[in-house]
Amino acid sequence: MPVSGRTRVLASLLLSDRIKIRALAGLFGAGTYSAPGLSEAESAFAEKLSGCALDDPAQPPPVRGNFPEWLEASLHRRFPQDFERELAALNEAASVDLRVNTLKADRDAAKAALAAAGIETEPTPFSPLGLRFHGRRPLGASEPYRDGLVEVQDEGAQLVSLLTAARPDMRVVDYCAGAGGKALAIAATMENRGELLALDVSPRLNRAAPRFERAGATVVKAMPLLRFEWSRDANAGRFDRVLLDVPCSGTGTWRRDPMARWRLTPDHLQSLVGLQRQLLGQGADLTAPGGRLVYATCSLLCEENEDQVEWFLAERPGFSPVPISQVWAEEIGGACPATGPGSPWSQAASRASSSATSTPPPCGCSPPRASTRVPWCAPWRRSSVVAAEAGLLAPPVWPKVAPQLTGLPAGPLRVHGAGGGAGRQERAGQVHLDYPPELRQRGVHHAGGRAADAGVVDQQ
């Protein structure tokens, strides 16, 4: 029979709410304020659905997996094996993950403080800084949270921050900082020493100051992109670490935002892919020789991850991959949970919210498992030595800045508005972050602190 609002309601009642067929009589045609009675065709339709469920084997995959039909090919590409199990995991309830603020406590001390406040937690399986609990707890009113010992942050986002590999006295920019969660984590790894800029077009960043103060993250300088307008040219090649946790489809966050799957459209996805490429280009320009570019999304889709890496490497031949096993061993310690084939986006872990399963996630070209959802990275390295030997060295960054330095003291330029002190040379300009009109209208913003895929890039 034709699909209509009534048939959708009937299907929802019978398949989702599991209402018995006899109970429908009290909902349809039962009185003045009830819906009109069922027609003969609708009654036959209801009889056919009675006793069935949304995950019935006879249902098509988008119904069983609770995802838009147009995404089926993309999700099959991501999960060529165990497709239905992976999609079922995206319908599970998410845990609450906390990151221990190492500026104020270690994990054992934070866990004990939370327990004293009546909040029992368990260590996260992959992040050495994570604690986890399930269900609802009065976290915001607890003393450990008010004192800044912990922050709410998914394990995946914690791993992205750690794999950024920021060190004390580095220059670091979190280019799509959202609400500042990863900037806080990076401030801790930098031990509050160096220069850390948190940039975003989202007004959430404007409200992050109390969060930074509570955590004791004094190194973070929050600068709204469209308000402060600093110059890309003056800052080209300045930053040792550039983190791009870009606006994306959010397919890795469906457990926390179930309705996000129904807000996404093919046109919207295509617009996001274009925006991600624009941001990758801008981030690459800011990365210093010997620095590292980290690309992250909250998406499970290859169109926003592997395909973007492949495009980027073709556009920027001076960049080349670094094994995630190397970065993991250096920053987290031990072996990466899994390794993948030696492709440009392999040897990595998938950034999405972790679930309770203990199955190790596959990395690299093997699809990241939604049921484990541990961040994967596409680590890239740009080495002037390696690239020169391969004949792939991109034109140097500094010559195009050099004309602006004529007559100025030697040394790098500081960002205007970033708290520069006496004796520092500053230049002001404008950064162009051109969100397509349709994205501005939709209010698209970076989903900081949630699930994402990560990549690491070195540049020498």
C-alpha positions in Angstrom: 0.0 0.0 0.0 1.1 3.6 -0.5 3.4 5.1 2.1 1.7 7.8 4.1 1.8 9.5 7.5 -0.7 6.9 8.8 1.2 3.9 7.6 4.4 5.3 9.1 2.7 5.7 12.4 1.3 2.2 12.2 4.8 0.8 11.4 6.3 2.7 14.3 3.7 1.5 16.7 4.0 -2.1 15.7 7.8 -2.4 15.0 9.3 0.2 17.4 6.8 0.3 20.3 5.8 -3.4 19.8 2.2 -2.6 20.4 -0.1 -5.7 20.0 -2.5 -5.7 17.2 -5.6 -5.7 19.5 -4.3 -2.5 21.2 -4.7 -0.6 18.0 -8.5 -0.6 18.5 -8.0 1.9 21.3 -6.0 4.3 19.1 -7.9 4.2 15.9 -11.6 4.8 15.6 -12.2 4.6 19.4 -13.9 8.0 19.9 -14.1 11.7 19.2 -10.4 12.4 19.8 -8.9 9.3 18.4 -7.6 8.8 14.9 -10.0 7.6 12.2 -10.5 3.9 12.1 -8.3 1.6 10.1 -9.3 0.9 6.5 -9.3 -2.7 5.3 -6.0 -2.2 3.6 -4.5 -0.6 6.7 -5.7 -3.5 8.9 -4.1 -6.0 6.5 -0.9 -4.0 6.6 -1.0 -4.0 10.4 -1.6 -7.7 10.5 1.4 -8.3 8.3 3.7 -6.2 10.6 2.3 -7.6 13.8 5.0 -9.6 15.7 7.8 -8.3 13.5 10.7 -6.0 14.6 12.9 -3.4 13.0 15.8 -5.8 13.1 13.9 -8.6 11.5 16.0 -10.4 8.8 13.3 -9.5 6.3 13.8 -5.8 6.8 16.2 -4.0 4.4 19.7 -3.1 5.8 18.9 0.6 6.3 15.9 -0.3 8.5 17.8 -2.9 10.5 20.8 -0.7 10.9 18.8 2.6 11.4 20.6 4.7 8.8 19.7 6.6 5.6 19.4 4.4 2.6 21.6 6.7 0.5 24.5 6.1 2.8 24.4 2.3 2.4 27.2 2.1 -0.2 29.5 4.4 1.8 29.0 2.5 5.0 29.5 -0.9 3.2 32.8 0.6 1.9 33.8 1.4 5.5 32.6 -1.9 6.9 33.0 -4.6 4.2 33.0 -7.2 6.9 30.6 -7.5 9.9 28.5 -4.7 8.4 25.4 -5.3 10.4 27.3 -5.8 13.7 29.1 -2.5 13.2 25.9 -0.6 12.4 24.2 -2.2 15.4 27.0 -0.9 17.6 26.2 2.7 16.4 22.7 2.3 18.0 24.1 1.4 21.4 24.0 3.9 24.3 27.3 5.7 24.7 29.4 5.8 27.9 30.6 9.0 29.5 34.4 9.4 29.2 36.5 11.7 31.2 40.0 13.0 30.6 42.3 13.4 33.6 43.9 16.9 33.7 47.6 16.1 34.2 48.2 19.7 35.1 46.4 18.9 38.4 46.3 15.2 39.0 47.2 11.7 37.7 44.6 9.1 36.8 44.8 7.2 40.1 44.3 10.4 42.1 41.4 11.6 39.9 39.7 8.2 40.1 40.0 8.2 43.9 38.6 11.7 44.1 35.7 10.8 41.9 35.0 7.7 44.0 35.0 9.9 47.2 32.3 12.0 45.4 30.2 8.9 44.8 31.2 8.5 41.1 32.7 5.1 40.4 34.8 5.0 37.2 37.0 2.5 35.3 40.1 3.2 33.2 39.5 3.6 29.4 41.2 0.7 27.5 43.3 2.8 25.2 43.8 6.3 26.5 46.2 6.4 29.5 44.3 9.6 30.7 40.8 8.3 30.4 38.2 7.3 33.0 34.7 6.0 32.1 31.3 5.5 33.6 27.9 4.5 32.3 24.6 6.1 33.0 24.0 9.5 34.7 26.0 10.9 37.5 26.1 14.3 39.2 29.5 15.1 37.7 29.0 18.8 37.3 28.3 19.2 41.0 31.3 17.1 42.1 34.4 18.6 43.6 36.9 16.8 41.3 35.1 18.4 38.3 34.8 21.8 39.8 38.4 21.8 40.8 39.5 20.9 37.2 40.8 17.4 37.9 38.8 16.0 35.0 37.1 17.1 31.8 34.4 15.3 29.8 36.1 14.1 26.6 35.6 10.9 24.6 38.4 8.5 24.5 38.8 9.0 20.8 39.3 12.8 21.2 41.8 12.1 24.0 43.9 9.9 21.7 43.8 12.5 18.9 45.2 15.1 21.4 47.9 12.7 22.5 48.8 11.8 18.9 49.2 15.5 18.0 52.5 15.1 20.0 52.7 18.6 21.2 55.7 19.4 23.4 56.6 22.2 25.9 57.8 25.4 24.1 56.2 24.4 20.8 54.0 26.6 18.7 50.7 24.9 18.3 47.4 25.8 16.6 44.1 24.0 17.1 42.5 25.4 13.9 39.0 24.1 14.4 38.9 24.2 18.2 35.1 24.0 18.7 34.5 24.3 22.5 38.3 23.9 23.2 38.4 20.3 24.6 41.4 19.2 22.6 43.1 22.5 23.2 42.8 21.8 26.9 44.3 18.4 26.5 47.2 19.8 24.4 47.9 22.5 27.0 48.5 19.7 29.5 50.9 17.8 27.2 52.7 21.2 26.6 52.9 21.6 30.4 51.6 25.2 30.0 54.7 26.2 28.1 54.9 27.6 24.6 52.2 29.1 22.3 48.8 27.4 21.8 46.2 29.1 19.7 42.6 27.8 19.8 40.7 29.1 16.7 37.2 28.6 15.5 34.2 30.4 14.0 31.9 28.8 16.5 30.6 31.0 19.4 31.2 28.0 21.7 34.9 29.1 21.8 33.9 32.5 23.2 32.4 30.7 26.2 35.5 28.5 26.9 37.3 30.9 29.2 35.8 29.6 32.4 36.7 26.1 31.2 40.3 27.0 30.6 40.5 28.8 34.0 39.1 25.8 35.8 41.6 23.5 34.2 44.5 25.8 34.9 45.4 25.9 31.1 47.1 29.3 31.0 48.9 28.7 27.7 45.7 28.6 25.6 44.9 31.8 23.7 41.3 31.6 22.2 40.9 33.7 19.1 37.7 33.6 17.0 38.8 33.4 13.4 36.3 35.9 12.0 36.8 38.4 14.7 40.5 38.6 15.1 41.4 38.0 11.4 45.1 37.2 11.4 47.3 36.8 8.4 48.0 33.5 6.8 51.0 34.9 4.9 52.6 36.3 8.1 52.1 33.0 9.8 53.0 30.6 7.0 55.3 27.9 8.2 55.2 29.0 11.8 53.5 26.2 13.7 55.2 23.0 15.0 51.8 21.3 15.3 48.6 22.1 13.4 45.5 20.2 14.5 42.6 20.2 12.0 39.5 18.5 13.6 37.4 19.6 10.8 33.6 20.1 10.4 32.2 16.8 9.1 29.2 14.6 8.7 29.4 13.4 12.3 28.7 9.8 11.3 31.0 8.7 14.1 28.8 10.5 16.7 25.5 8.8 16.0 25.5 7.1 19.4 25.5 10.5 21.1 23.4 12.3 18.6 21.1 9.7 17.0 19.1 12.3 15.0 22.3 13.5 13.2 21.9 10.5 10.7 18.6 11.9 9.5 19.8 15.6 9.2 22.6 14.6 6.8 22.0 14.9 3.1 24.1 14.0 0.0 24.5 17.7 -0.9 25.5 18.5 2.7 28.1 15.8 2.6 29.5 17.1 -0.6 29.8 20.6 0.7 31.6 19.3 3.8 34.1 17.5 1.6 34.9 20.7 -0.2 35.3 22.6 3.1 37.6 20.0 4.5 39.9 20.3 1.5 40.0 24.1 1.9 40.9 23.7 5.6 43.6 21.1 4.8 45.2 23.5 2.4 45.1 26.3 5.0 46.5 24.0 7.7 49.3 22.8 5.5 50.4 26.4 4.8 50.7 27.0 8.6 52.8 23.9 9.2 56.4 24.7 9.9 59.3 22.7 8.3 59.8 19.9 10.7 56.3 20.3 12.0 53.3 18.1 12.0 49.8 18.4 10.6 47.0 16.4 12.2 43.7 15.9 10.3 40.7 14.6 12.3 37.0 14.1 11.6 34.0 12.8 13.6 33.2 10.7 10.5 33.4 7.0 9.6 33.1 7.7 5.9 36.0 7.1 3.5 34.9 10.2 1.6 35.9 12.3 4.5 39.0 10.4 5.5 41.0 8.1 3.2 39.8 10.0 0.1 40.8 13.3 1.6 44.2 11.9 2.5 44.7 10.7 -1.0 43.6 14.1 -2.4 45.9 15.9 0.0 49.0 13.8 -0.8 48.4 14.5 -4.5 48.0 18.2 -4.0 51.0 18.5 -1.5 53.6 16.0 -2.7 56.1 17.2 -0.1 54.0 15.4 2.6 54.3 11.7 3.1 53.0 9.2 5.7 54.4 8.4 9.1 53.5 5.0 10.7 51.0 5.4 13.4 52.9 2.6 15.3 55.8 5.1 15.7 53.6 8.0 16.9 51.7 5.7 19.3 54.8 4.2 20.8 56.3 7.7 21.3 53.3 9.4 22.7 51.2 6.7 24.4 53.6 3.8 24.8 53.5 0.2 23.9 52.2 -1.2 20.6 49.4 0.4 18.7 46.2 -1.8 19.1 46.5 -2.9 15.5 48.4 -2.1 12.3 47.2 -2.0 8.7 48.7 -2.3 5.3 51.3 0.2 4.2 49.0 2.6 2.4 49.1 6.4 2.8 46.3 6.3 5.3 47.2 3.0 7.1 48.8 2.2 10.4 46.2 4.1 12.4 43.3 3.9 14.9 39.5 5.1 14.3 38.4 8.1 16.2 34.9 7.6 17.4 33.3 7.1 20.8 34.5 3.9 22.4 32.0 1.2 23.5 32.5 -1.4 26.2 33.7 -4.1 24.0 37.4 -5.2 24.4 37.9 -6.3 20.8 41.0 -4.5 19.4 40.2 -2.2 16.6 41.6 -2.7 13.2 43.7 0.1 11.8 44.6 1.6 8.5 42.9 0.3 5.4 41.0 -2.2 7.5 37.9 -0.4 8.5 37.7 1.1 12.1 35.2 -0.9 14.0 32.2 1.0 15.2 31.9 -1.4 18.1 35.3 -0.4 19.5 35.6 3.0 18.0 39.2 3.8 18.9 40.7 6.7 16.9 42.6 5.9 13.7 45.1 8.2 12.3 46.4 8.8 8.8 49.9 9.9 9.9 51.7 11.9 7.3 55.3 13.1 7.3 56.9 15.8 5.4 60.7 15.5 5.4 62.9 17.8 3.5 65.6 15.1 3.3 63.3 12.3 2.2 61.3 14.5 -0.1 64.4 16.0 -1.7 65.9 12.5 -2.4 62.6 11.5 -3.9 62.4 14.7 -6.0 59.1 15.6 -4.4 60.1 18.6 -2.2 57.4 21.3 -2.4 58.5 24.9 -2.9 59.8 26.2 0.5 57.4 28.1 2.7 59.7 30.8 3.9 60.7 32.5 0.6 57.1 33.7 0.1 57.2 35.3 3.6 60.8 36.6 3.3 59.9 39.8 1.4 57.8 40.9 4.4 60.7 40.5 6.7 63.0 43.0 4.9 64.4 45.4 7.5 62.9 43.5 10.5 64.9 41.6 13.1 65.6 38.0 12.3 63.2 35.4 13.7 59.6 34.3 13.4 56.7 36.7 13.5 54.3 36.5 16.3 50.5 36.4 15.7 48.9 39.8 16.2 46.4 39.6 19.1 48.0 36.5 20.6 49.4 38.2 23.7 52.8 39.2 22.2 55.1 41.0 24.5 57.8 43.7 24.2 60.4 43.2 21.5 58.1 40.9 19.5 57.4 41.8 15.9 53.7 41.5 15.0 51.8 41.7 11.8 48.0 41.8 11.4 46.1 40.6 8.4 43.2 38.4 7.5 42.5 34.7 7.5 39.9 33.6 5.0 37.8 30.7 6.2 35.1 30.7 3.6 32.3 28.4 4.8 29.8 27.7 1.9 26.6 29.6 2.4 24.6 26.4 2.8 26.8 25.4 5.7 26.5 28.8 7.4 22.7 28.5 7.0 22.7 25.1 8.5 24.8 26.3 11.4 27.4 23.6 10.8 30.2 23.7 13.4 33.0 21.5 14.5 31.9 18.7 16.9 34.8 19.0 19.3 35.2 16.4 22.0 33.4 13.8 20.1 34.3 10.9 17.9 36.7 11.5 15.0 39.3 10.0 12.7 42.8 11.3 13.1 45.9 11.8 11.0 49.4 13.0 11.8 51.7 14.9 9.4 55.4 15.8 9.8 57.0 18.5 7.8 60.8 19.1 7.7 
